[in-house]
Amino acid sequence: MRHDLLFETDRFNLSQERENFINPCCFGEDLAGWLRGKLAERGAKASEPAQEDWGWYLGADYEGHSYFIGIGGNADEGRGGNYGEWRIMVEEPQSLWARLTKKKTPTPEKMFALIRSIVESEPGFTNVRLDE
């Protein structure tokens, strides 16, 4: 199960492709680094940001659970610059044993609540909402 949080801001790069991008649209490196620091301030340990062909991700541990946090953004072409919509995806991966024994799928509520509180308290982040 996955939870997605959407918000808008101009604080992170959505306009300049970098040499290290796998694809031209792989924005999110700076947001991932910022989020990693904010999570650490609140007791969660997160890995260095890593890139996928769709954006960036972190692995994180919090209160005895491990999580996958995906990050991607889309520029608002009408507003230009770095303004756009960001998506933070939170999953609690299920172990192979749990999948084989058909145990109940874990849910990412604790990490999602932590990330949501971080995003909602940040000045300059608007239109914070769940993607349902």
Contacts in CASP RR format, 6 or more apart in sequence:
PFRMAT RR
TARGET T0000
AUTHOR 0000-0000-0000
METHOD contacts of the structure
MODEL  1
MRHDLLFETDRFNLSQERENFINPCCFGEDLAGWLRGKLAERGAKASEPA
QEDWGWYLGADYEGHSYFIGIGGNADEGRGGNYGEWRIMVEEPQSLWARL
TKKKTPTPEKMFALIRSIVESEPGFTNVRLDE
1 91 0 8 1.000
1 92 0 8 1.000
1 105 0 8 1.000
1 106 0 8 1.000
1 107 0 8 1.000
1 108 0 8 1.000
2 89 0 8 1.000
2 90 0 8 1.000
2 91 0 8 1.000
2 108 0 8 1.000
3 89 0 8 1.000
3 90 0 8 1.000
3 91 0 8 1.000
3 108 0 8 1.000
3 109 0 8 1.000
3 112 0 8 1.000
3 130 0 8 1.000
4 87 0 8 1.000
4 88 0 8 1.000
4 89 0 8 1.000
4 90 0 8 1.000
4 130 0 8 1.000
4 131 0 8 1.000
5 87 0 8 1.000
5 88 0 8 1.000
5 90 0 8 1.000
5 112 0 8 1.000
5 115 0 8 1.000
5 116 0 8 1.000
5 119 0 8 1.000
5 128 0 8 1.000
5 129 0 8 1.000
5 130 0 8 1.000
5 131 0 8 1.000
6 85 0 8 1.000
6 86 0 8 1.000
6 87 0 8 1.000
6 127 0 8 1.000
6 128 0 8 1.000
6 129 0 8 1.000
6 130 0 8 1.000
6 131 0 8 1.000
7 85 0 8 1.000
7 86 0 8 1.000
7 119 0 8 1.000
7 125 0 8 1.000
7 126 0 8 1.000
7 127 0 8 1.000
7 128 0 8 1.000
7 129 0 8 1.000
8 76 0 8 1.000
8 83 0 8 1.000
8 84 0 8 1.000
8 85 0 8 1.000
8 86 0 8 1.000
8 125 0 8 1.000
8 126 0 8 1.000
8 127 0 8 1.000
9 83 0 8 1.000
9 84 0 8 1.000
9 86 0 8 1.000
9 124 0 8 1.000
9 125 0 8 1.000
9 126 0 8 1.000
10 79 0 8 1.000
10 81 0 8 1.000
10 82 0 8 1.000
10 83 0 8 1.000
10 84 0 8 1.000
11 82 0 8 1.000
11 124 0 8 1.000
11 125 0 8 1.000
12 27 0 8 1.000
12 28 0 8 1.000
12 30 0 8 1.000
12 31 0 8 1.000
12 34 0 8 1.000
12 82 0 8 1.000
12 86 0 8 1.000
13 27 0 8 1.000
13 28 0 8 1.000
13 29 0 8 1.000
13 30 0 8 1.000
13 82 0 8 1.000
14 27 0 8 1.000
14 73 0 8 1.000
14 74 0 8 1.000
14 75 0 8 1.000
14 81 0 8 1.000
14 82 0 8 1.000
14 83 0 8 1.000
14 84 0 8 1.000
15 75 0 8 1.000
15 80 0 8 1.000
15 81 0 8 1.000
15 82 0 8 1.000
17 24 0 8 1.000
18 29 0 8 1.000
20 29 0 8 1.000
20 51 0 8 1.000
21 27 0 8 1.000
21 51 0 8 1.000
22 51 0 8 1.000
22 52 0 8 1.000
22 53 0 8 1.000
23 53 0 8 1.000
23 54 0 8 1.000
25 54 0 8 1.000
25 55 0 8 1.000
26 51 0 8 1.000
26 52 0 8 1.000
26 53 0 8 1.000
26 54 0 8 1.000
26 55 0 8 1.000
26 56 0 8 1.000
27 55 0 8 1.000
27 72 0 8 1.000
27 73 0 8 1.000
27 75 0 8 1.000
28 49 0 8 1.000
28 55 0 8 1.000
28 56 0 8 1.000
28 71 0 8 1.000
28 72 0 8 1.000
28 73 0 8 1.000
28 86 0 8 1.000
29 49 0 8 1.000
29 51 0 8 1.000
29 56 0 8 1.000
31 56 0 8 1.000
31 71 0 8 1.000
31 72 0 8 1.000
31 73 0 8 1.000
31 86 0 8 1.000
32 49 0 8 1.000
32 56 0 8 1.000
32 57 0 8 1.000
32 58 0 8 1.000
32 69 0 8 1.000
32 70 0 8 1.000
32 71 0 8 1.000
33 49 0 8 1.000
33 58 0 8 1.000
35 46 0 8 1.000
35 58 0 8 1.000
35 69 0 8 1.000
35 71 0 8 1.000
35 88 0 8 1.000
35 115 0 8 1.000
35 118 0 8 1.000
36 46 0 8 1.000
36 47 0 8 1.000
36 48 0 8 1.000
36 49 0 8 1.000
36 58 0 8 1.000
37 46 0 8 1.000
38 118 0 8 1.000
39 45 0 8 1.000
39 46 0 8 1.000
39 58 0 8 1.000
39 60 0 8 1.000
39 62 0 8 1.000
39 114 0 8 1.000
39 115 0 8 1.000
39 118 0 8 1.000
40 46 0 8 1.000
42 114 0 8 1.000
42 118 0 8 1.000
43 62 0 8 1.000
44 60 0 8 1.000
44 61 0 8 1.000
44 62 0 8 1.000
44 111 0 8 1.000
44 114 0 8 1.000
45 60 0 8 1.000
45 61 0 8 1.000
45 62 0 8 1.000
46 58 0 8 1.000
46 59 0 8 1.000
46 60 0 8 1.000
46 61 0 8 1.000
46 69 0 8 1.000
47 58 0 8 1.000
47 59 0 8 1.000
47 60 0 8 1.000
48 58 0 8 1.000
49 56 0 8 1.000
49 57 0 8 1.000
49 58 0 8 1.000
49 71 0 8 1.000
50 56 0 8 1.000
50 57 0 8 1.000
50 58 0 8 1.000
51 57 0 8 1.000
52 70 0 8 1.000
54 72 0 8 1.000
55 70 0 8 1.000
55 71 0 8 1.000
55 72 0 8 1.000
55 73 0 8 1.000
56 70 0 8 1.000
56 71 0 8 1.000
56 72 0 8 1.000
57 68 0 8 1.000
57 69 0 8 1.000
57 70 0 8 1.000
57 71 0 8 1.000
58 68 0 8 1.000
58 69 0 8 1.000
58 70 0 8 1.000
58 71 0 8 1.000
59 66 0 8 1.000
59 67 0 8 1.000
59 68 0 8 1.000
59 69 0 8 1.000
60 66 0 8 1.000
60 67 0 8 1.000
60 69 0 8 1.000
60 111 0 8 1.000
61 67 0 8 1.000
62 110 0 8 1.000
62 111 0 8 1.000
62 114 0 8 1.000
63 110 0 8 1.000
65 92 0 8 1.000
65 106 0 8 1.000
65 110 0 8 1.000
65 111 0 8 1.000
66 92 0 8 1.000
66 93 0 8 1.000
67 90 0 8 1.000
67 91 0 8 1.000
67 92 0 8 1.000
67 93 0 8 1.000
67 108 0 8 1.000
67 111 0 8 1.000
68 89 0 8 1.000
68 90 0 8 1.000
68 91 0 8 1.000
68 92 0 8 1.000
68 93 0 8 1.000
69 88 0 8 1.000
69 89 0 8 1.000
69 90 0 8 1.000
69 111 0 8 1.000
69 115 0 8 1.000
70 87 0 8 1.000
70 88 0 8 1.000
70 89 0 8 1.000
70 90 0 8 1.000
71 86 0 8 1.000
71 87 0 8 1.000
71 88 0 8 1.000
71 89 0 8 1.000
72 86 0 8 1.000
72 87 0 8 1.000
72 88 0 8 1.000
73 84 0 8 1.000
73 85 0 8 1.000
73 86 0 8 1.000
73 87 0 8 1.000
74 84 0 8 1.000
74 85 0 8 1.000
75 81 0 8 1.000
75 82 0 8 1.000
75 83 0 8 1.000
75 84 0 8 1.000
76 83 0 8 1.000
76 84 0 8 1.000
76 85 0 8 1.000
85 127 0 8 1.000
87 131 0 8 1.000
88 115 0 8 1.000
88 119 0 8 1.000
90 108 0 8 1.000
90 111 0 8 1.000
90 112 0 8 1.000
90 115 0 8 1.000
91 108 0 8 1.000
92 106 0 8 1.000
92 107 0 8 1.000
92 108 0 8 1.000
92 111 0 8 1.000
93 106 0 8 1.000
94 103 0 8 1.000
94 105 0 8 1.000
94 106 0 8 1.000
97 103 0 8 1.000
98 105 0 8 1.000
98 106 0 8 1.000
116 128 0 8 1.000
119 125 0 8 1.000
119 128 0 8 1.000
120 128 0 8 1.000
END
